[in-house]
Amino acid sequence: MTLQIHPIPAFRDNYIWIIHNNTHAVIVDPGDASPVIDYLQFNQLQLQAILITHHHSDHTGGNTLLLDRFDVPIYGPKQETISTVSHPVQEDETVHIPTLSLALEVIEIPGHTRGHIAYFGSLQGHQERNILFCGDTLFACGCGRIFEGTPQQMYQSLQKLADLPEDTLVYCTHEYTLANIAFARTVEPNNIDLEKREHCTKQLRSENTPTLPTSIAIEKACNPFLRCHQPEIIKTTSQYAGKMLNEPIAVFTALREWKNNF
């Protein structure tokens, strides 16, 4: 059976991602154990592993209870201290889940937190699909706040993700898309792709349907944080900053500050 990926809603706007076939499952960033347990029981799935992208409690809060119920490995960033992580991982290592025939490469993407990581791989089936679980670094039409890293680190992390194959499906962990689009349209009001995306996103949310996954191609067309080289974004962000911004990192830094205050 081809692997399936589904969002399990948690809290106000979190998604816990579950990857599964007919019998086995892996979960990503379980901030809350209860909805995960309910999903596993309802679908009669055996949990095989937990993947953590960073240490924030809305991504790790369910670990202890899940460990009480299921004796499974928990993979997480080697550069962060997370007491429940049994298998610390870092750049260029691979997480293997044999029961799902799944292999996920670890990519270090600091910025949101000091040791934030992402998991990248592919789903085999009638059509191979690249997949990325990137926590709170790359969002649909946005990016995470910079809590522990630097703007330079965050910019480089986003560029690293932007260099992945454009067909890569992006599974981030918050339903922030509409709010992010509102900001993006302020920054780049003449982006036709963004205008179309806003219409589609509003329709999805009116039906209470997740706007994720997105893709690297879509984000490169619509996400201002991946478009710091675009003339319109340079112009509007320079106006916000009150000075001409000539380098992409300067545009990114001002853009992130603008979003913080938006």
C-alpha positions in Angstrom: 0.0 0.0 0.0 1.2 3.5 -0.8 2.0 5.5 2.3 -0.6 8.1 3.4 0.1 11.3 5.2 -2.7 12.9 7.2 -2.9 15.9 9.6 -4.1 15.4 13.1 -5.3 18.8 14.4 -4.1 19.9 17.8 -4.5 23.0 20.0 -5.7 26.0 18.1 -3.7 25.7 14.8 -1.2 22.9 15.1 -1.0 19.9 12.8 0.6 16.6 14.0 1.5 14.7 10.9 1.0 10.9 10.7 2.6 8.8 8.0 1.1 5.3 7.7 0.2 2.3 5.7 -2.5 -0.2 6.7 -0.8 -1.4 9.8 2.1 0.9 10.9 2.6 4.6 11.5 5.1 7.3 12.3 4.1 10.7 13.8 5.8 14.1 13.5 5.8 16.7 16.3 3.1 15.4 18.7 2.4 18.4 20.9 -0.6 16.5 22.3 -0.8 12.8 22.8 -4.6 12.4 23.0 -5.6 13.0 19.3 -2.7 10.8 18.2 -3.8 7.9 20.4 -7.4 8.3 19.2 -6.2 8.2 15.5 -4.0 5.2 16.1 -6.8 3.2 17.9 -9.5 4.1 15.4 -7.4 3.1 12.4 -5.8 0.1 14.2 -2.2 1.3 13.6 0.9 0.3 15.4 3.2 3.3 16.2 6.8 2.7 15.0 8.6 6.0 15.8 8.2 9.7 16.7 10.0 12.4 14.8 10.7 15.8 16.5 11.8 18.9 14.6 12.6 21.2 17.6 12.1 21.5 21.3 9.0 23.7 21.7 6.3 22.2 23.8 3.6 22.4 21.2 5.8 19.9 19.2 7.0 17.7 22.0 4.3 17.9 24.7 2.8 14.5 23.9 6.1 12.6 24.0 5.9 11.4 27.6 2.4 10.0 27.4 3.0 8.4 24.1 6.1 6.7 25.5 4.0 5.4 28.4 1.7 3.8 25.9 4.1 2.8 23.1 7.8 1.7 23.4 9.1 3.4 20.3 12.2 5.4 19.4 12.0 9.2 19.4 14.2 11.0 16.9 15.1 14.6 17.4 17.7 17.3 16.9 21.1 16.5 18.4 21.8 20.2 19.0 18.9 20.6 21.4 18.2 19.1 24.8 14.9 17.2 24.7 14.7 14.7 27.5 12.4 12.2 25.7 14.5 12.0 22.6 16.2 8.6 22.5 17.9 8.9 19.1 19.5 12.4 18.6 20.2 13.0 14.9 22.0 15.6 12.8 22.7 16.8 9.2 23.3 14.0 6.7 22.0 11.2 8.9 19.0 9.2 7.8 16.1 7.9 9.8 15.0 4.4 8.6 11.5 3.0 9.3 11.6 -0.5 7.8 8.0 -1.3 8.4 7.0 1.6 6.2 9.9 1.2 3.8 10.6 4.9 4.6 14.0 6.7 4.8 14.1 10.3 5.8 17.3 12.5 5.6 17.9 14.9 8.4 18.5 18.6 7.3 19.7 21.1 9.9 17.8 24.4 9.6 18.6 26.6 12.6 16.9 30.0 13.1 13.5 29.4 14.7 15.5 27.5 17.4 19.2 26.8 17.7 19.0 23.1 16.6 15.9 22.9 14.4 15.9 20.1 11.9 13.7 18.9 9.0 13.1 15.5 7.6 13.3 15.0 3.8 12.5 11.8 1.8 10.3 10.3 -0.8 7.2 8.2 -0.9 7.4 5.2 -3.2 4.3 4.2 -5.2 2.9 4.5 -8.7 4.4 8.0 -8.6 7.3 8.9 -6.4 6.7 12.0 -4.2 9.3 14.0 -2.4 8.2 15.0 1.1 9.5 17.5 3.7 8.6 17.9 7.4 10.0 21.3 8.3 8.4 22.1 11.7 8.3 25.9 12.2 10.9 27.0 9.7 9.1 27.2 6.4 5.4 27.9 6.5 2.9 28.3 3.6 3.5 31.9 2.5 5.7 32.6 5.6 8.4 31.5 7.9 8.8 31.0 11.6 9.8 33.6 14.1 13.5 33.8 15.0 13.7 32.9 18.7 17.2 31.5 19.2 19.0 31.9 15.9 20.0 34.8 13.8 18.4 36.3 10.6 21.4 35.0 8.7 20.9 31.5 9.9 17.1 31.6 9.2 17.7 33.0 5.7 20.3 30.3 4.9 18.0 27.6 6.3 15.2 28.8 4.0 17.5 28.9 1.0 18.5 25.3 1.8 14.9 24.2 1.7 14.2 26.3 -1.4 17.0 24.3 -3.2 15.1 21.0 -2.7 13.2 19.6 -5.8 10.3 21.9 -6.7 7.8 19.1 -6.5 8.6 18.5 -2.9 5.5 18.5 -0.7 5.9 20.7 2.4 4.3 19.6 5.6 4.7 22.4 8.1 3.0 22.3 11.5 0.7 25.4 11.8 -2.4 26.6 9.9 -1.1 30.1 9.4 -1.7 30.3 5.7 -4.4 32.9 5.5 -2.7 35.3 7.9 0.6 34.8 6.0 -1.1 35.5 2.7 -2.5 38.8 4.1 1.1 39.9 4.9 2.5 38.6 1.6 -0.1 40.6 -0.4 0.9 43.7 1.5 4.6 43.1 0.6 4.0 42.0 -3.0 0.5 43.3 -4.1 1.1 42.7 -7.8 1.9 39.0 -7.5 -0.9 37.3 -9.5 0.1 33.8 -8.2 -0.4 35.1 -4.7 -3.8 36.6 -5.6 -5.0 33.2 -7.0 -3.6 31.4 -3.9 -5.5 33.7 -1.6 -8.8 32.8 -3.4 -8.1 29.1 -3.2 -7.0 29.3 0.5 -10.1 31.2 1.5 -12.3 28.5 -0.1 -10.4 25.7 1.7 -10.7 27.4 5.1 -14.4 28.1 4.6 -14.8 24.3 4.3 -12.5 23.8 7.3 -10.0 22.0 5.1 -6.3 22.2 5.7 -4.3 24.4 3.3 -1.3 22.0 3.6 0.7 20.5 2.2 2.2 23.2 0.1 5.1 22.6 -2.3 8.5 24.2 -2.8 7.4 25.4 -6.3 4.3 27.1 -4.8 6.4 28.7 -2.1 9.0 30.0 -4.5 6.1 31.7 -6.4 4.3 33.1 -3.5 6.3 33.2 -0.3 8.0 36.6 0.3 10.7 35.1 2.5 11.9 33.1 -0.5 11.5 36.0 -2.8 13.8 38.6 -1.3 15.5 39.2 -4.7 12.2 40.3 -6.3 12.1 44.1 -7.2 8.7 44.7 -5.8 9.6 43.1 -2.5 12.9 45.0 -2.3 10.9 48.3 -2.9 8.1 47.7 -0.3 10.5 46.4 2.3 12.9 49.3 1.8 10.0 51.7 2.3 9.1 49.9 5.5 12.7 50.1 6.7 13.1 53.7 5.7 16.3 53.0 3.7 17.3 51.3 0.5 18.0 47.6 1.1 20.5 46.2 -1.5 21.2 42.7 -0.2 18.8 39.8 0.1 19.8 39.2 3.7 19.0 42.8 4.5 15.6 42.5 2.8 14.9 39.3 4.7 15.9 40.8 8.1 13.6 43.8 7.6 10.8 41.6 6.2 10.9 39.3 9.3 10.8 42.4 11.5 7.9 43.8 9.5 6.0 40.5 9.8 6.6 40.4 13.6 4.8 43.8 13.8 2.1 43.2 11.2 
